């Protein structure tokens, strides 16, 4: 099948070309993001493969459908950027990669927790500058602390296992309780209880209309003073302006982000020679107790390989007319 991949980088090309040796699709790699102004580039392609910050809204889907596209093969787990109703109405199938390595994101979450706690990102810079003073680097034992995990699917549960290994108490919140998460040692709690008791709050639920700005000013007011907030899920879960206010007042002690609500214009590109236009993001970067990574939590060799293999398998199954196992259907958001 002829497949066009949007928002690609050299590492996408490498992983997809390797995985494609057993599928034989005709792959076209584009650097452009998919959106209203670029949808014309997909003319003549039965399958379109977007990434997390591409716009797959109703006008784009209708434009793709008019050009003959039948399949949107997401190379991500999250599908919050796709208008599923529009895809349904256009008779277009949407598939995704539901699981490629929950460990990649769970382990990056732990990397953020440890770095913020022990301030290794600051120590690295100090030591290279010949400054071996310890003032300002005081951390805390994770052992015995309470970690609140919101969203206990694949990634949340992988994280629970790791944090239990540190000797943490883990409180969990989800709209559906996961027996594996309980077996791993988490205790389910209500959101207000989780907020009140957790030293670390970490987000692992999808971005939906219900979870948009789940971390609001009100939510932050319910948390322990000095709480550590971690978001490796989707930027829209957090009201960034409320977080900045919480950092300024000292209500929040640490913030670790791999995602940001306006990341589409920033992440996955080298902007180091440009003037930052996003004042909210720029303010965030001024805090010594904030650590931001650019949506790299998924980026391990295992995950990248699995993403390419599953995406191409999804496309092959569609081409053969088999039922799509990884189809995203409207009930996912209803
Ligand atoms: P999953 O589907 O296995 O788990 C998501 C969990 O969230 C489910 O248990 C679901 O019931 C729960 N949930 C849904 N709505 C909720 C709500 N309102 N309140 C609480 N819980 C709710 O997904 P996963 O593989 O664990 O991935 C979780 C999220 O991580 C994805 O949605 C994606 O946004 C994000 N992600 C980020 C990266 C990255 O690189 N930073 C990579 C992969 C996934």
Boltz pocket constraint, residues with backbone or C-beta under 6 A from the ligand:
constraints:
  - pocket:
      binder: B
      contacts: [[A, 77], [A, 78], [A, 98], [A, 99], [A, 102], [A, 105], [A, 150], [A, 151], [A, 152], [A, 153], [A, 154], [A, 155], [A, 156], [A, 173], [A, 174], [A, 175], [A, 176], [A, 178], [A, 203], [A, 204], [A, 205], [A, 206], [A, 207], [A, 208], [A, 210], [A, 211], [A, 232], [A, 233], [A, 234], [A, 258], [A, 259], [A, 295], [A, 296], [A, 297], [A, 298], [A, 299]]
      max_distance: 6.0
